[in-house]
Amino acid sequence: MSWIIFAATEALNAQGWTIMLISVGSVVSLTFYCIRRVLQLPAEDVEDIKGPLEIDTGDTQDAD
C-alpha cells in the first residue's frame, strides 16, 4: 500500500509529460474539431423543407 502513495507523490519525467501532453492535446483537438464540424453543417434551402401542414397525406379528401 505504501508504494501507491509513493508513486502518486513522484513527479512526471520528461517522457511522462510528453505522452500526457500529446494524449490530452489529441483528445481536446478532436473534440473541438467534431464540435466545429457539427455546428458548421451546410444550411438547407428553406423552400425545399415542408412543414407538417404542407404535406398532403390524402386522408382529408373525401373523408366520408
Backbone as CSV, one residue per row, in Angstrom:
resi,resn,N_x,N_y,N_z,CA_x,CA_y,CA_z,C_x,C_y,C_z
1,MET,0.819,-1.194,0.000,0.000,0.000,0.000,0.862,1.257,0.000
2,SER,2.001,1.186,0.638,2.853,2.376,0.711,3.446,2.733,-0.650
3,TRP,3.587,1.753,-1.549,4.141,2.059,-2.871,3.159,2.870,-3.709
4,ILE,1.841,2.729,-3.439,0.844,3.522,-4.161,0.970,4.987,-3.763
5,ILE,1.124,5.243,-2.488,1.273,6.617,-2.013,2.576,7.202,-2.528
6,PHE,3.635,6.406,-2.530,4.923,6.874,-3.022,4.850,7.171,-4.516
7,ALA,4.183,6.324,-5.283,4.086,6.525,-6.727,3.258,7.759,-7.061
8,ALA,2.278,8.074,-6.240,1.429,9.230,-6.508,2.143,10.539,-6.191
9,THR,3.159,10.504,-5.363,3.856,11.733,-4.995,5.044,12.023,-5.894
10,GLU,5.430,11.086,-6.742,6.554,11.326,-7.644,6.130,12.243,-8.782
11,ALA,7.039,13.092,-9.220,6.767,13.987,-10.341,6.961,13.228,-11.656
12,LEU,6.324,13.724,-12.686,6.480,13.107,-14.004,7.839,13.471,-14.588
13,ASN,8.426,12.514,-15.295,9.655,12.821,-16.003,9.303,13.387,-17.383
14,ALA,10.277,13.644,-18.192,10.053,14.276,-19.499,9.205,13.393,-20.408
15,GLN,9.431,12.089,-20.377,8.638,11.187,-21.220,7.181,11.160,-20.771
16,GLY,6.945,11.179,-19.485,5.578,11.200,-18.969,4.844,12.461,-19.375
17,TRP,5.521,13.612,-19.257,4.906,14.875,-19.677,4.614,14.881,-21.174
18,THR,5.525,14.332,-21.959,5.333,14.304,-23.412,4.121,13.464,-23.780
19,ILE,4.025,12.280,-23.229,2.893,11.398,-23.532,1.589,12.010,-23.040
20,MET,1.612,12.605,-21.837,0.394,13.205,-21.305,-0.047,14.392,-22.155
21,LEU,0.870,15.253,-22.552,0.509,16.417,-23.362,0.009,16.012,-24.745
22,ILE,0.616,15.000,-25.340,0.158,14.530,-26.653,-1.234,13.927,-26.542
23,SER,-1.473,13.121,-25.521,-2.780,12.474,-25.401,-3.876,13.478,-25.058
24,VAL,-3.631,14.365,-24.121,-4.641,15.371,-23.763,-4.861,16.327,-24.928
25,GLY,-3.792,16.728,-25.591,-3.925,17.608,-26.756,-4.698,16.957,-27.880
26,SER,-4.484,15.663,-28.093,-5.216,14.948,-29.141,-6.705,14.879,-28.834
27,VAL,-7.045,14.574,-27.601,-8.459,14.471,-27.220,-9.143,15.830,-27.323
28,VAL,-8.502,16.873,-26.831,-9.093,18.215,-26.890,-9.232,18.675,-28.340
29,SER,-8.213,18.440,-29.156,-8.276,18.839,-30.566,-9.380,18.101,-31.305
30,LEU,-9.488,16.807,-31.093,-10.530,16.031,-31.759,-11.918,16.472,-31.304
31,THR,-12.065,16.787,-30.031,-13.353,17.262,-29.521,-13.747,18.574,-30.182
32,PHE,-12.835,19.541,-30.231,-13.144,20.823,-30.858,-13.390,20.672,-32.351
33,TYR,-12.649,19.789,-33.016,-12.858,19.552,-34.441,-14.262,18.997,-34.695
34,CYS,-14.677,18.032,-33.896,-16.002,17.427,-34.086,-17.116,18.423,-33.787
35,ILE,-16.970,19.194,-32.721,-17.995,20.187,-32.386,-18.082,21.238,-33.478
36,ARG,-16.947,21.709,-33.963,-16.939,22.709,-35.035,-17.556,22.150,-36.304
37,ARG,-17.252,20.916,-36.600,-17.783,20.281,-37.813,-19.305,20.145,-37.741
38,VAL,-19.827,19.799,-36.584,-21.271,19.650,-36.420,-21.961,21.007,-36.485
39,LEU,-21.379,22.018,-35.860,-22.016,23.327,-35.826,-21.941,24.059,-37.163
40,GLN,-21.064,23.642,-38.057,-20.932,24.303,-39.350,-21.529,23.475,-40.479
41,LEU,-22.585,22.741,-40.197,-23.256,21.984,-41.245,-23.857,22.948,-42.257
42,PRO,-23.908,22.572,-43.528,-24.465,23.478,-44.533,-25.945,23.723,-44.283
43,ALA,-26.365,24.946,-44.558,-27.765,25.310,-44.352,-28.629,24.681,-45.441
44,GLU,-29.797,24.230,-45.057,-30.747,23.656,-46.008,-31.533,24.783,-46.662
45,ASP,-31.951,24.572,-47.902,-32.810,25.544,-48.559,-34.181,25.507,-47.905
46,VAL,-34.679,26.665,-47.538,-35.945,26.744,-46.825,-37.093,26.331,-47.735
47,GLU,-36.973,26.568,-49.019,-38.051,26.228,-49.945,-38.239,24.719,-50.072
48,ASP,-37.192,23.957,-49.855,-37.276,22.505,-50.009,-37.841,21.812,-48.771
49,ILE,-37.840,22.481,-47.646,-38.323,21.876,-46.412,-39.825,22.108,-46.303
50,LYS,-40.579,21.042,-46.097,-42.030,21.157,-45.965,-42.425,20.923,-44.520
51,GLY,-43.296,21.803,-44.038,-43.819,21.650,-42.687,-44.916,20.606,-42.665
52,PRO,-45.344,20.187,-41.501,-46.386,19.157,-41.398,-47.704,19.561,-42.043
53,LEU,-48.023,20.858,-42.093,-49.290,21.286,-42.669,-49.257,21.312,-44.194
54,GLU,-48.083,21.295,-44.793,-47.972,21.343,-46.246,-47.924,19.958,-46.878
55,ILE,-47.779,18.921,-46.107,-47.676,17.569,-46.640,-49.080,17.040,-46.905
56,ASP,-49.316,16.606,-48.129,-50.628,16.081,-48.498,-50.640,14.575,-48.242
57,THR,-51.369,14.154,-47.226,-51.444,12.732,-46.896,-52.592,12.037,-47.608
58,GLY,-53.518,12.805,-48.165,-54.616,12.225,-48.916,-55.783,11.765,-48.071
59,ASP,-55.701,11.831,-46.774,-56.797,11.349,-45.934,-57.818,12.437,-45.616
60,THR,-57.563,13.679,-46.022,-58.523,14.752,-45.750,-59.510,14.935,-46.899
61,GLN,-59.242,14.346,-48.037,-60.146,14.458,-49.178,-61.122,13.292,-49.154
62,ASP,-62.394,13.609,-49.333,-63.441,12.590,-49.380,-63.392,11.702,-48.125
63,ALA,-63.485,12.344,-46.980,-63.363,11.636,-45.707,-64.575,10.781,-45.365
64,ASP,-65.677,10.943,-46.098,-66.884,10.165,-45.777,-66.720,8.771,-46.156
